[in-house]
């Protein structure tokens, strides 16, 4: 069964304190692995990057503000206040729909979604029900070399809710909650997939692809750790070949791609255990506990009629002009999938490298700017692969160590291109290049300045290296004897000795030639 994890078959319990299952139950679950498949649908919420909230003029950049300072009668839900539609938010959601191959109906409307949670200031949320802005799209994802198409049921507009902070009084030990209304009313777009996803890994790849699209469009920061990108997963299992869905369970409170992956795998495992023991999966909402690695029941799963949807009386229906949609479509940027394909065809990059480089628009722009400057500096066609390697490996490592985005690092595209040209013309070898880029990253200096300051110029002069090679040969008689006895790999040891003596500045290929020449002369 795709999606059931191998952890089911280990002898130790998967989580501390959980008793091991009987052998008979493990055997039943093993049968389920063969007979059942995983079915997953995702609901993804993303905050939009608009200057004001969805239905009022309050600033939407609430993150660094004091609690309850970005509010007005509309987002506070005060009687008599009236909402006004944010046109820029509508434009953003149409962009998203077009990028996801959705149809954009000419008629849409808003609805009231009623539920009694304390983070909902009005007692209802302005959302969309039967006439969303975008419908019937799809997104392609790559999972372990296999291309999978996931259908998208709808993309619709709604508003975010207030933020609750759950605290404990240190004096009494009693719990209490505080409400910050700053987030209430921030434009929120919900994208609902069809139940086409078949594994936790596929769900992760789907989320990463969608996040990348949002960032390319510039409509959302889409940061899960900041709460601007959130995911709920509907998970079920069913017999292979069946067209009937199993009982679905909604999983919430996942704040990273890793959490989504782990939560889905755990939930699939849990449901398999329930069925394997003769039980019945209950339709409910469960929360993911990151520290314990388990899901826990929160409440019974609501259906649409539980929300008592009805048309929003304070907002007019939306008539979307097809000409406006066409205008927005013309302004769409090159999207991640298109850019990945172009990087493989135009720049000759492997698919894996192209995928990494196009993960964010900033990184892709950085790479192409580096390539452009390197070619202007006289680099040959092979610089495309070299630029990818140095960007993803050495520069990527330094950026990760300092929690810096590559495209925001002190090593600008111009300076990385300068280093690539120096490497290509043989002035520097790879070891010196690694030392140079590290110094460039920490000081912000140019490649030429770092090479001069550290004396990193590669030694390729044969006369200059001949003496150092002779010393290495004189100091290592056993390696010489091994070479003369037919062990040609001994020459590599001598190359290493010369490189050590020159502090890595010698040209290793030139050194190897000189060593072979001197050793062969000793054979006569």
PEWO-V629183 format. One record per residue. N is the residue number from 1. PHI is phi in whole degrees, -180 to 180 (NA if undefined). NEAR is the number of other C-alpha atoms within 8 Angstrom. Layout:
BEGIN
n = <N N>
phi = <PHI PHI>
near = <NEAR NEAR>
END
This chain:
BEGIN
n = <1 2 3 4 5 6 7 8 9 10 11 12 13 14 15 16 17 18 19 20 21 22 23 24 25 26 27 28 29 30 31 32 33 34 35 36 37 38 39 40 41 42 43 44 45 46 47 48 49 50 51 52 53 54 55 56 57 58 59 60 61 62 63 64 65 66 67 68 69 70 71 72 73 74 75 76 77 78 79 80 81 82 83 84 85 86 87 88 89 90 91 92 93 94 95 96 97 98 99 100 101 102 103 104 105 106 107 108 109 110 111 112 113 114 115 116 117 118 119 120 121 122 123 124 125 126 127 128 129 130 131 132 133 134 135 136 137 138 139 140 141 142 143 144 145 146 147 148 149 150 151 152 153 154 155 156 157 158 159 160 161 162 163 164 165 166 167 168 169 170 171 172 173 174 175 176 177 178 179 180 181 182 183 184 185 186 187 188 189 190 191 192 193 194 195 196 197 198 199 200 201 202 203 204 205 206 207 208 209 210 211 212 213 214 215 216 217 218 219 220 221 222 223 224 225 226 227 228 229 230 231 232 233 234 235 236 237 238 239 240 241 242 243 244 245 246 247 248 249 250 251 252 253 254 255 256 257 258 259 260 261 262 263 264 265 266 267 268 269 270 271 272 273 274 275 276 277 278 279 280 281 282 283 284 285 286 287 288 289 290 291 292 293 294 295 296 297 298 299 300 301 302 303 304 305 306 307 308 309 310 311 312 313 314 315 316 317 318 319 320 321 322 323 324 325 326 327 328 329 330 331 332 333 334 335 336 337 338 339 340 341 342 343 344 345 346 347 348 349 350 351 352 353 354 355 356 357 358 359 360 361 362 363 364 365 366 367 368 369 370 371 372 373 374 375 376 377 378 379 380 381 382 383 384 385 386 387 388 389 390 391 392 393 394 395 396 397 398 399 400 401 402 403 404 405 406 407 408 409 410 411 412 413 414 415 416 417 418 419 420 421 422 423 424 425 426 427 428 429 430 431 432 433 434 435 436 437 438 439 440 441 442 443 444 445 446 447 448 449 450 451 452 453 454 455 456 457 458 459 460 461 462 463 464 465 466 467 468 469 470 471 472 473 474 475 476 477 478 479 480 481 482 483 484 485 486 487 488 489 490 491 492 493 494 495 496 497 498 499 500 501 502 503 504 505 506 507 508 509 510 511 512 513 514 515 516 517 518 519 520 521 522 523 524>
phi = <NA -65 102 -77 -87 -62 -58 -62 -107 -82 -76 -81 -66 -70 -134 -55 87 -89 -68 -66 -80 -63 -57 -62 -70 -60 -64 -64 -65 -63 -64 -61 -57 -84 -95 -118 -130 -89 -126 -132 -125 -116 -115 -118 -105 -135 -75 -90 -91 -106 -74 -125 -71 -68 -127 -151 -93 -63 -60 -89 -86 -92 -57 -102 -94 -64 -53 60 -112 -108 -136 -153 -56 -69 -79 -83 73 -76 -58 91 -80 -123 -79 -132 -71 -83 -62 -64 -65 -64 -61 -64 -70 -66 -58 -62 -59 -65 -65 -99 63 -84 -86 -111 -61 -78 -130 -146 -156 -106 -135 -93 -109 -99 -158 -94 -90 -70 -89 -107 -66 -89 87 -153 -115 -79 -137 -134 -117 -93 -130 -72 -75 -137 -141 54 -113 -162 -143 -93 -130 -108 -128 52 83 -103 -89 -123 -106 -110 -73 -116 -72 -165 -132 -134 -101 -155 -122 -76 -107 -69 -107 -101 -115 -97 -126 -126 -71 -65 -79 -105 79 -84 -88 -154 -128 -115 -113 -111 -87 -54 -77 -62 93 -65 -58 -131 -108 -110 -114 -114 -83 -79 -76 -103 -87 -119 -161 -64 -67 -64 -63 -64 -64 -62 -65 -64 -66 -67 -58 -63 -62 -60 -71 -64 -72 75 -96 -158 -71 54 -97 -66 -69 -96 87 -87 -146 -132 -136 -117 -117 -99 -121 -151 -130 -151 -61 -60 89 -78 -94 -93 -77 -78 -72 -91 -123 -90 -112 -120 67 -107 -115 -160 -62 -64 -63 -60 -61 -66 -64 -66 -60 -65 -67 -63 -61 -62 -65 -64 -65 -61 -67 -66 -93 85 -87 -128 -72 -97 -73 -160 -105 -122 -104 -89 -102 -61 -69 -98 68 -138 -101 -134 -68 -108 -168 -68 -74 -77 -105 -57 -70 -68 -87 50 -60 -154 -57 -68 -75 -93 -127 -75 -61 -101 -108 -91 -70 -56 -66 -68 -61 -63 -64 -64 -60 -66 -94 -63 -77 -64 -91 -53 -63 -64 -70 -60 -63 -66 -64 -77 -86 -80 -103 70 -84 -62 -58 -65 -62 -63 -65 -65 -71 -100 -61 -131 -63 -63 -70 -63 -63 -61 -62 -68 -66 -61 -63 -64 -67 -65 -70 -66 -84 102 -70 -84 -61 -64 -68 -61 -70 -62 -62 -64 -62 -70 -68 -80 -94 -64 -69 -62 -62 -64 -65 -64 -64 -108 53 -118 -74 -55 -73 -110 -77 -64 -85 -72 -55 -62 -76 -67 -61 -61 -65 -63 -65 -64 -65 -67 -85 87 -64 -122 -97 -61 -60 -67 -62 -64 -66 -66 -68 -66 -67 -62 -66 -85 -111 79 -79 -75 -63 -60 -66 -67 -60 -69 -64 -96 61 -94 -59 -69 -88 -121 -72 -65 -64 -68 -88 -58 -65 -66 -64 -60 -63 -63 -67 -65 -85 -133 -62 -67 -63 -64 -63 -62 -65 -66 -86 110 -89 -68 -67 -63 -64 -65 -62 -67 -59 -61 -66 -68 -61 -66 -67 -97 58 81 -89 -77 -77 -62 -70 -66 -60 -61 -64 -67 -62 -61 -61 -69 -70 -65 -64 -75 -69 -69>
near = <10 9 11 12 7 6 6 10 6 7 5 5 11 7 7 5 5 7 5 7 7 6 6 6 11 11 8 10 12 8 8 11 11 7 9 12 13 16 14 14 13 13 12 11 12 12 14 13 9 10 7 12 14 13 11 14 6 9 9 12 8 9 4 5 9 5 8 8 7 12 11 8 9 12 13 11 9 9 5 4 8 6 9 8 8 11 6 7 11 9 9 10 14 13 12 11 15 11 10 10 10 14 10 11 9 9 10 12 12 13 12 14 12 10 8 7 6 5 9 12 13 8 9 11 13 11 12 13 8 4 9 13 14 15 14 11 14 11 11 9 12 10 10 4 5 6 8 8 9 12 12 16 11 14 15 13 14 13 14 11 13 13 11 9 8 8 8 8 9 6 4 5 7 7 8 8 8 8 9 11 15 13 12 14 12 14 14 12 14 12 12 12 13 11 9 11 12 12 11 12 8 12 14 12 11 11 9 9 9 8 10 11 12 13 13 12 12 8 10 12 12 11 8 10 7 6 8 13 14 11 13 12 13 12 15 14 15 12 8 7 4 7 4 5 10 7 9 12 14 13 16 11 9 14 11 8 10 7 10 14 12 10 14 12 12 11 11 14 11 8 11 12 10 11 10 11 8 6 7 6 8 7 10 13 13 13 11 13 10 8 4 6 11 10 12 8 8 8 7 7 9 7 6 7 6 6 10 9 11 7 8 11 5 6 9 7 8 8 7 10 7 7 6 8 11 8 8 11 9 6 6 10 6 7 11 12 6 8 10 12 9 9 11 12 8 6 9 9 11 7 8 6 9 13 9 8 12 12 10 10 10 7 12 11 8 11 13 8 10 13 12 8 12 15 11 7 9 7 12 6 6 7 12 11 10 9 13 11 9 9 11 11 8 11 11 10 9 10 12 9 7 6 6 9 8 11 8 7 10 9 11 9 11 11 10 12 14 14 12 13 12 10 12 9 7 8 9 14 11 7 8 13 11 9 8 12 14 9 11 14 12 7 7 9 9 9 13 8 8 12 11 9 6 6 6 10 10 12 9 9 6 9 6 9 12 9 8 10 13 9 8 11 11 7 6 9 8 6 12 12 8 11 13 9 6 6 8 8 7 11 13 9 9 14 12 8 9 13 12 8 8 8 7 9 14 14 10 8 6 10 14 11 8 11 12 9 8 9 11 8 7 6 6 4>
END
